[in-house]
Amino acid sequence: MITLDELLERDRQREKDGFKRKIRIGRIVKPGSGGKEKIIIVPTTVEEKLVHDEIKLDQPPDEGEASGGTGDGEEGDVIGEQPVRPEEGDGEGEGEGDGEGPGEGEGGEHELEANAYELGKVLSQDFQLPNLKDKGKKRTLARYVYDLTDKNKGVGQVLDKKATLKQIVQTNIALGRIPDPSLIDPTKFLVSPQDLVYRILSREKDYESQALVFFLRDYSGSMGGKVTQTVVSQHVMLYSWLMYQYDKQVETRFVLHDTEAKEVSDFYKYYSYKVAGGTKVFSAFKLVNDIVEREALDRDYNIYVFHGTDGDDWDKEGTQTLAEIEKMMRYVARIGITIVEHSYVGAKQTEVEKYLKNSGILKKYQDHIKLDIMGEDVDDSRIIQGIKHLIS
């Protein structure tokens, strides 16, 4: 199997040769059981249609037959995304609102983990979580292995010669058959079937180093359009990769922020919620610090934080944000900050970029914090390069 980078590079070469690109990473919504929607992440290829029969465009379809539309689209193109069965809001105040994203409705229990398998499988060849260390063994996030760890007398798979000899000696001492320990004649030992000690296969827990990943997203009023789509696309890829590569040892939590931060229960809400308002970046980092301290998470987890924003911040000096990041450095394994700039920014630096670079925090903690800056019109290959940089 070749990597996604190689597929995308081959696709770029195909375009240079005058052909259409074929590799696409799509996100679609389909109905699930009980009226629940599912987000499905799929890498796809687009093949040209093979037309067998002459098509008469002026001939109307027969009654009862479905009529296809006209336009430039190819069969299979995703022309829009929304829940199949929209419902009322969930009453939390913030809607899943108009605009980009899956649309309105609670969406129920998200099933992204299972359906992101193929995308995660492709991405997993290139990425590894940095700074993954052994942590506490409190939680039962473990794989089971079978090993010859248990002992059994009389029957078993493999004879434990050392333990068997020890048992035979103990039995003969008890019977008075070894009066002088300096003169032992093994040929005169009595051997009982119960003296034979065997090792037998036993299921044992094989604990893994545990990781907890916080996804943080700015969903303020300035995050509309392509900027939000780029951020959530990158986080979808990260999330899909995590679910495939580290499904036995990684947990994920989701935080949205404008001027205030809130934790949401699943990726569906994290991906789809929209809100208007100002921006205080520090609120998201402060909430993570509060959660980690309140639940003592740093004791049992390697903690990773990925934040996506357009770079706007009411705190132009970043005083509060930098203070919260400094607090985070006592426990975090990696912070990855992605700034997706609006096209009107031009060559100017955004507030977040300015204070992160001017503070020196990127150099001071270069092994624990990474910054990636991209434009809103980037393609999937650039988003993937950003992921590589954030977790390199």
N, C-alpha and C positions, 0 to 999 in steps of 0.2 A: 504494500500500500504506500502511495506517495503522499507527501504532506500537502496541506492546503496551500502553503506558499508556492509549492511547485505547480499545483493546479492553476492558481491564479496567474503565475508567471507564464504558463503555457497559454492561458486565455488572453493575456496582454499581447503575446506574440501573434496569436491568431488574429487579433484586431489589427496589428501592424501589417499583416499579410492581406488585409482587405476583407476579412470575414467577421461576422458578428461574434460577440462574446457568448459563451455557453454556460459558464459556471456562475451560479447564483446562490446566494445564501438567503433563503426566504423565511419569513415568519408569517404563518397563517393561523386562522382560528377556525375550528370546526366544532360542531355540537357534540357534547358528551352525553353520557347516560344521565337520566333524571333532569334534563334541561341544563346541565352544567357545560360550560364552554371549556375547551382545551386549547392552550397555546402549543403549537407544534413548530419546532425549529428544524428546518431541513436544508442541507446543501443539495442543490439540484443542477442538472444539466438541461439545456434547451436544445432540442433537435429540430431540424427543419421538417415541415410537414410534407409527406409524399402524397400527391394528388393523383388518383387513379382515373377518375372520370372527368369529363368536361363539365364545368360548372356553368349553369345558365343563371346569370344574376338577375335577369328580368322575370324569371319564373317564380311566382309566389309559392310559399310552402303549402302543402296540403293541409286541410283542416285537421287540427289535433296534433300536428307536428311542431316541434320546437324550432324556432327561427333563430339563427345565429346573428350576431351584430356585425357591424362593419367597422373598419378602423385599421390602425397600424399594428395592433397588438398581436402577439403570437399565442397560440394555444398553450395554456398553462401559466401565462403571465399573471402575477398577483397585481390586480389593478386597484385593490382597496382592501382594508382590513377592518372588521368590526365584529362584535359578538353576533352570533346567529339569532339568538333570542334575547334581545335587550330587556333588562328589567329595571325596576325602580332602584334608586340609589340606596346605599346601605345605612344612610342616616348619620354618617360620620362628619358631615359638614363639607368636606372636600369631595367634589365629584370626580368621576373619571372623565368628565367634561368633554366639550367639543374639541375637535382638532385631531392631532395625530394620536396614534395608540389604538388599542383594541376597542375603545369606546366606553359606553356606560354599562352599569350593572355590576353586581357583586362578583360574578364570575365563579363563585363557589370555591371549592378546594382546588388549588391549581395542581396540574399534573405535568408541569414542565420537566420535572426530573426525568421521568421515564421517556418522554418524547424528545428530549434533547440528546439522547444517547449517541446518535450518529454524528452530530456536529461535535460533541465532546470527544468522541473517539478520534476524529480527524485532528482536532486541536491538541489533543493530549500528547501527540508525538513530539511537540516542540517545547512544551511548558512544564515547569516544575515549581512548586511553591518554594521561595527562598527561606532560609533561616528556620527550617522545620526541625525542631528539637524535641527530645523526650520530655514529656510533661507528666502531670499526675495520672494516676490510674483509677481515678474516682469513678468515671463513667464507664459504661459497658460497651463503648465503641471498640469492638474487637473482632478479629477473625478467629475462627476455630481451626486448630490443627490437631492432628492425631499423632501421638508419640508413644514410645514404649516407656511410659513413666510410672505406671502402676505395677504393683507386685502381687502375685497370687501363688499360694502354695498348692502343690499337687498337679495342677494343669496350667497350660498357658502356651504362648507362642514361642518365646525364646528363653532358654534356660539361663538364669543368672548364676554363673558358676561360683563367683565369689560369695554371694549371699547364700547359695546352697551349701558350700563347704562350711561356712560359719554356722549354719543351722545344724548340720550333721555333728560338728564338734560339740555344740551345746547339748544336743541330744545324748551323745555318748558320755559326756561329763555327768549329766544328770543320772545316767544309768550306772555310773561308777566304773566305766570301762576305760577310763584314762586316769589311773591312780598317780602316775608320774608324768607331768607335762613335758619333762625333758626326754622322755622315752615314748614317743607316739608311733604306733604302728597302724597306718591307715588301712591296711588290709584286714584288720580285725574290727573295723567300724561296723556297727549295725546301721543300716540306712532305711529309714522309713519313707514311704511315698510322700508323707507330709513334710519331709525335709527338703524336697525338691522345690526350689523357688523360681518362678517364671516371671518374666516381664510381659505384660499384656498391653495392647493398644488402649490408649485413653484419650478422650477429647479434652484438649486444653485450650484455654483462651490465649491468643497471641495478640497482646495489646499493641496498638499503633500510636505513633505521635499524633496528637489531636490538634486540629486547626479549626478556628472559628473566624469566618469572614464576614465583615460588615460592609454592605454596599450602601453608599451615601449618594443621594442625588438631589441637586438643586431643582426645585419645581416652581420657581418664582415666575413672575410675569414676563421676565426677559428671556425665558428659556423656551419660547415657542419655536415651531418650525423645525428646520433641519438640525439645529443644535441639540434639541432633545432627542431626536431620532438617532443622532450619532452617539450620544452618551448611552442611551439604552441599548443600542446595537452592540457597543463594546461590552456593556455589562451582561447582556444576553450571552455573548460568546464566553466571557469569563465564567458566568454561572453554569453554562452548559458543560464547559470543560471541567469545572469543579465537580459537578454531579457525576460525570463519568469517571474521572481519574481518582477522585478522593471520596467516593460515596460511602466508604466505610469509616472515614475518620474526619470528615469535615461537616460543620454545621454553618448555616448562613442566616444572617439577620439583615433587615432592610430598614433604612432611615431616609425619610424625605424632609426637606427643609425649604422654607422661604425666610421669613424673619424669625420663625420658630421651627423647631425640629420635632418630628413625631416618628415613632416606630410603627411600621405596618407589618401585618402578619405573614404575607407571602409575596412572591415575586410578581404575581399578577397585579396586585394593587401597586406595588412599587413601580412596575412598568407603565401602568395606565393612568395613574392619578395626575390631574392637571389642576393648577390653582394660579390665581393672579396675586401679585403682591411684591414686596421688596425682598431684599436678600441680606441675610446675616449668616455668613458661612460658619462662623464660630459656633452657632447653635447646634449644628450637626456633630461637630467634634466634641462639644461639651456633653451632648447626650450620650455618645459612645463612652466617654470617660465615666459618666455617671452610672451607666449600665454595668460596665466592667467592675467598677468599685463596689456597687451595690450587690452584685451577684458573685463577686470574687472570681471572675472568669480567668484572670491572668494566672491563677494557680494551676489550672488544669488544661489551658489551651495555648497554642500558638495563635496569636491574634493578628489578622490582616484587615486593613481598611482601604477600600477603593472608593474614591470620591469623584463625581463628575459634575462640572459646572461650566458656565460660559465665561467665568472670570469676573463677573460683577460682584461687588461687595460694598455695603454701606460703610463698613469700617475700612476706609481707604488705606490706612496704615497697617491694618491687619493685627493690631495689638492683641485683641482678644483671641483671634484665631491662632496666632503664633503661640500664645500662652497655653492654649488647649493642646496644641501639637507637642509642645515641650512636655506637658504632663503625660501625654500618650507615649512618649519615647521610653518611659521606664518599663513598659511591658510589650510594646508592639513589635512584631517581627518585620512588618513592612507596611508603609503607607504609599499608595499609588494615587496621585492626583492627576486627573485629566481635565484640561481646559480646551473646550471646543469654542473657537472664536467665531463670532458673527462676521460676515463678509465686510460689513461697514467699519470694522475695527482697523483694517488696513495694517500698517506697520506699527501702530501704537501697541503698547503693552496694556493688558487689562490690570485691574487693581490687584487681583490675586497673584498674577504673575509677578508684578512689581514687588509686592511685599515679601513674597517667598524668596525671590532672588536677592533683594536688597538686605534681607535679614541675615543671610549666610547660613540659614538652617539646612539648605539643600547640600551644602558642602560639609557642614558640621556632622550631619547624620547621613552621609551619602550611602551607607549600607542599609539604611532603614527607611528612606523616603525618596521617591522618584516622582518627577514631574514630566508630563507629556503634553505638548501643545499642538493642536491641529486645527485646520479650518473646517467649516461646516459642510463643505462639499467633497470631503474625502471619500474614497471608495473602501471596500472591505479589506483590501490588502493593507492599506495604511492603518486601519483600525487594528488589525492583527499585529502590525509592527509596533503600535502603541502598547498593546498588551505585553509583547515581549520585553519592551523597555521597562514597563512598570514592575515586572516580576523578575527582571534579570538579576 
